[in-house]
Amino acid sequence: MRFDVISLFPDMFSVVRDLGVTGRAYKQQLWSLGLWNPRDFTHDIHRTVDDRPYGGGPGMVMMAEPLEQAVDAARASRSDAEPAPVVLMSPTGKRYDQGVAQQLADSTGAILICGRYEGVDQRFIDRCVTHELSLGDYVLSGGEIAALAIIDSVVRLLPGALNDADSALQDSFNATLTGLLDSPHYTRPDTYQGLAVPPELMSGHHVNIAQWRRRQSLALTARRRPDLIVAARRDGLLSKADEAFLKSLDASVIQP
């Protein structure tokens, strides 16, 4: 079992490597840890990993290239017969639960991506990320705490990690924008690996940008968290334009 972590703050992971149940399991070589800082894959004097978002708005967005090169390095260092899943810690991801923890414990591990700032360039997600996971309906300053929680919850399920082999069987859950999900983010360059920034975000037309983002948010939420659509509708947070757009979506788009 191996976890590779892509993070701007790799020192945070000394907690699971050195302390507690996970630290003991690490010393017993039940699992291993690779740490990769995206700044080590930059090519400018400032080691830049973020830039302003296209279309305007607050915060910064993590750039695609340093993240992808870090993932490539992590993949090259692993000896898995099958490619390891690349998992982004994201509020738009599938809700993490004990069932997912058990699936990971039964596997050879994963590459965990810890985002920061306002988000991650969507083109990196499209090209490299195979899964997105969320701890719940709240926002953290970065993905590190979520990744630490995942590593801890998985490692303790490994045979030999706990003093009492039956202890994990008694754990809980053993054997789940007006309340909507955010829209995708993009930053420089304009075109990355043949993928262009959506033209709406390049238009400079604030009304069109706002409409594009709202529709992306509605479509993503309908597809991944339809319960949030139900809650927003119940609370009167959806406009007539929102409802008309949701009705226009193909049924296959909004399957949970």
C-alpha positions as CSV (number, residue, x, y, z in Angstrom):
1,M,0.0,0.0,0.0
2,R,1.4,3.4,-1.0
3,F,0.1,6.9,-1.0
4,D,1.7,9.6,-3.1
5,V,0.7,13.2,-2.1
6,I,0.9,16.3,-4.3
7,S,1.0,19.2,-1.9
8,L,2.5,22.7,-1.4
9,F,2.9,21.8,2.3
10,P,4.5,18.3,2.3
11,D,5.7,18.7,5.9
12,M,2.1,18.4,7.1
13,F,2.2,14.7,6.3
14,S,4.8,13.9,9.0
15,V,1.8,13.6,11.3
16,V,0.6,10.3,9.6
17,R,4.1,9.1,8.9
18,D,5.5,9.5,12.4
19,L,2.6,9.4,14.9
20,G,-0.1,7.2,16.2
21,V,-1.5,4.1,14.5
22,T,-0.5,5.3,11.1
23,G,3.1,6.0,12.3
24,R,3.4,2.6,13.8
25,A,2.1,1.0,10.6
26,Y,4.6,3.0,8.6
27,K,7.4,1.7,10.7
28,Q,6.1,-1.8,10.2
29,Q,6.2,-1.1,6.4
30,L,2.5,-1.8,6.0
31,W,2.3,1.3,3.9
32,S,4.7,3.9,2.3
33,L,4.4,7.6,1.5
34,G,5.7,9.7,-1.4
35,L,5.6,13.5,-1.2
36,W,5.7,15.8,-4.2
37,N,5.7,19.6,-4.1
38,P,4.4,21.2,-7.3
39,R,6.9,24.1,-6.8
40,D,9.7,21.6,-7.6
41,F,8.2,21.3,-11.1
42,T,8.2,25.0,-11.9
43,H,10.7,26.8,-14.2
44,D,10.7,30.4,-13.0
45,I,12.7,32.1,-10.3
46,H,9.6,32.6,-8.2
47,R,8.5,28.9,-8.5
48,T,5.0,30.1,-9.5
49,V,2.2,27.5,-9.1
50,D,-0.9,29.8,-9.3
51,D,-2.3,32.7,-11.4
52,R,-5.4,34.9,-11.6
53,P,-8.6,33.3,-12.8
54,Y,-9.9,33.9,-16.3
55,G,-13.2,35.8,-16.2
56,G,-12.2,37.6,-13.1
57,G,-13.2,37.0,-9.5
58,P,-11.4,36.7,-6.2
59,G,-8.5,34.4,-5.3
60,M,-6.0,32.6,-7.4
61,V,-6.1,29.3,-9.3
62,M,-3.5,26.5,-9.3
63,M,-1.8,26.1,-12.7
64,A,-2.1,22.8,-14.6
65,E,1.5,22.2,-15.7
66,P,3.3,21.9,-12.3
67,L,0.5,19.7,-11.0
68,E,0.6,17.4,-14.0
69,Q,4.4,17.1,-13.9
70,A,4.2,16.2,-10.2
71,V,1.6,13.5,-11.0
72,D,3.9,12.1,-13.8
73,A,6.8,11.9,-11.3
74,A,4.7,10.1,-8.7
75,R,3.4,7.6,-11.3
76,A,7.0,6.9,-12.5
77,S,8.1,6.2,-9.0
78,R,5.4,3.6,-8.3
79,S,5.7,-0.1,-9.1
80,D,2.0,-0.9,-9.5
81,A,0.9,-3.2,-12.3
82,E,-2.2,-1.0,-12.8
83,P,-2.1,2.8,-12.8
84,A,-2.9,4.3,-9.4
85,P,-6.0,6.4,-9.2
86,V,-5.4,10.1,-9.1
87,V,-7.7,11.6,-6.4
88,L,-8.4,15.3,-6.1
89,M,-9.6,16.6,-2.7
90,S,-12.6,18.7,-3.8
91,P,-15.9,20.1,-2.5
92,T,-17.4,19.0,-5.8
93,G,-16.4,15.4,-5.3
94,K,-18.2,12.3,-4.2
95,R,-18.8,12.2,-0.4
96,Y,-16.1,10.1,1.3
97,D,-17.3,7.3,3.5
98,Q,-16.2,4.1,5.1
99,G,-17.0,2.1,2.0
100,V,-14.6,4.2,-0.1
101,A,-12.0,3.8,2.7
102,Q,-12.4,0.0,2.6
103,Q,-12.0,0.0,-1.2
104,L,-8.7,2.0,-0.9
105,A,-7.5,-0.3,1.9
106,D,-8.1,-3.3,-0.5
107,S,-6.1,-1.6,-3.2
108,T,-2.4,-0.7,-3.8
109,G,-3.1,3.0,-2.8
110,A,-3.6,6.2,-4.7
111,I,-2.1,9.6,-5.7
112,L,-3.8,12.3,-3.7
113,I,-4.0,15.9,-5.0
114,C,-4.2,18.7,-2.4
115,G,-5.6,21.9,-4.0
116,R,-5.2,25.4,-2.6
117,Y,-6.4,28.9,-3.3
118,E,-9.7,29.3,-5.2
119,G,-9.3,26.1,-7.1
120,V,-7.4,24.0,-9.7
121,D,-7.3,24.6,-13.4
122,Q,-10.0,22.5,-14.9
123,R,-7.8,21.2,-17.6
124,F,-5.5,19.4,-15.1
125,I,-8.7,17.8,-13.7
126,D,-9.8,16.7,-17.2
127,R,-6.4,15.3,-18.1
128,C,-5.2,13.7,-14.9
129,V,-7.8,13.3,-12.2
130,T,-9.7,10.0,-12.1
131,H,-11.7,10.6,-8.9
132,E,-12.8,13.5,-6.8
133,L,-13.5,13.1,-3.1
134,S,-15.1,15.4,-0.5
135,L,-15.2,15.0,3.3
136,G,-18.5,17.0,3.5
137,D,-20.4,20.1,2.7
138,Y,-17.8,22.6,4.0
139,V,-14.6,24.3,2.7
140,L,-11.1,23.9,4.0
141,S,-8.1,26.1,3.3
142,G,-6.6,23.3,1.3
143,G,-6.8,19.6,0.5
144,E,-4.1,18.5,3.0
145,I,-6.4,18.0,6.0
146,A,-8.8,16.0,3.8
147,A,-5.9,13.9,2.5
148,L,-4.6,13.3,6.0
149,A,-8.1,12.1,7.0
150,I,-8.2,9.7,4.1
151,I,-4.8,8.3,4.8
152,D,-5.6,7.8,8.4
153,S,-9.0,6.1,7.7
154,V,-7.5,3.8,5.1
155,V,-4.2,2.8,6.9
156,R,-6.1,1.8,10.1
157,L,-8.0,-0.8,8.0
158,L,-4.8,-2.5,6.8
159,P,-4.2,-6.0,8.4
160,G,-1.8,-5.6,11.3
161,A,-2.3,-1.8,11.7
162,L,-4.4,-2.1,14.8
163,N,-3.4,-4.0,17.9
164,D,-6.8,-5.8,17.9
165,A,-7.6,-7.1,14.5
166,D,-11.4,-7.0,15.2
167,S,-11.3,-3.4,16.3
168,A,-12.0,-1.9,12.9
169,L,-15.1,-4.1,12.5
170,Q,-16.7,-2.1,15.3
171,D,-16.0,1.2,13.7
172,S,-18.9,3.5,12.7
173,F,-19.9,3.2,9.1
174,N,-18.2,-0.1,8.5
175,A,-19.3,-2.3,5.5
176,T,-21.7,7.2,3.4
177,L,-23.4,29.2,-4.4
178,T,-26.9,29.2,-3.1
179,G,-26.1,25.7,-1.9
180,L,-24.9,24.5,-5.3
181,L,-21.5,23.2,-6.4
182,D,-18.9,25.6,-7.9
183,S,-18.3,26.0,-11.6
184,P,-14.9,24.9,-13.3
185,H,-11.9,27.2,-13.0
186,Y,-9.3,28.1,-15.6
187,T,-6.1,30.1,-15.6
188,R,-3.1,30.8,-17.9
189,P,-2.1,29.7,-20.4
190,D,-5.0,30.3,-22.8
191,T,-4.4,26.8,-24.4
192,Y,-3.0,23.9,-22.4
193,Q,-2.1,20.6,-24.2
194,G,-4.6,21.5,-26.9
195,L,-7.4,22.4,-24.4
196,A,-8.6,26.0,-24.6
197,V,-10.3,28.1,-21.9
198,P,-14.0,28.4,-22.6
199,P,-14.6,31.5,-24.8
200,E,-17.2,32.9,-22.4
201,L,-14.5,33.4,-19.8
202,M,-12.3,35.2,-22.3
203,S,-15.1,37.5,-23.5
204,G,-14.8,40.2,-20.9
205,H,-18.6,40.3,-20.9
206,H,-19.5,40.1,-17.2
207,V,-23.2,39.1,-17.8
208,N,-22.2,36.3,-20.1
209,I,-19.5,35.1,-17.7
210,A,-22.0,35.1,-14.8
211,Q,-24.5,33.2,-16.9
212,W,-21.9,30.6,-18.0
213,R,-20.8,30.1,-14.4
214,R,-24.3,29.7,-13.1
215,R,-25.2,27.2,-15.8
216,Q,-22.1,25.2,-15.2
217,S,-22.8,25.2,-11.5
218,L,-26.4,24.0,-12.1
219,A,-25.3,21.2,-14.5
220,L,-22.5,20.0,-12.2
221,T,-24.8,20.0,-9.2
222,A,-27.6,18.2,-11.0
223,R,-25.2,15.6,-12.1
224,R,-23.2,15.0,-8.9
225,R,-25.4,16.3,-6.0
226,P,-29.1,16.4,-7.0
227,D,-30.0,16.6,-3.4
228,L,-28.5,20.1,-3.3
229,I,-30.8,21.0,-6.2
230,V,-33.8,19.7,-4.2
231,A,-32.7,21.7,-1.1
232,A,-32.2,24.9,-3.2
233,R,-35.6,24.5,-4.8
234,R,-37.2,23.9,-1.4
235,D,-35.6,27.1,-0.1
236,G,-36.7,29.2,-3.0
237,L,-33.1,29.8,-4.2
238,L,-33.6,28.8,-7.9
239,S,-34.8,31.5,-10.4
240,K,-37.1,30.9,-13.3
241,A,-34.0,31.0,-15.5
242,D,-32.4,28.3,-13.4
243,E,-35.4,26.1,-13.6
244,A,-35.6,26.5,-17.4
245,F,-32.0,25.6,-17.8
246,L,-32.4,22.5,-15.6
247,K,-35.4,21.4,-17.7
248,S,-33.2,21.8,-20.8
249,L,-30.6,19.3,-19.6
250,D,-30.6,15.9,-21.1
251,A,-31.7,13.2,-18.7
252,S,-28.4,11.4,-18.9
253,V,-26.6,14.6,-17.7
254,I,-28.5,14.8,-14.5
255,Q,-28.2,11.2,-13.4
256,P,-26.6,11.0,-9.9
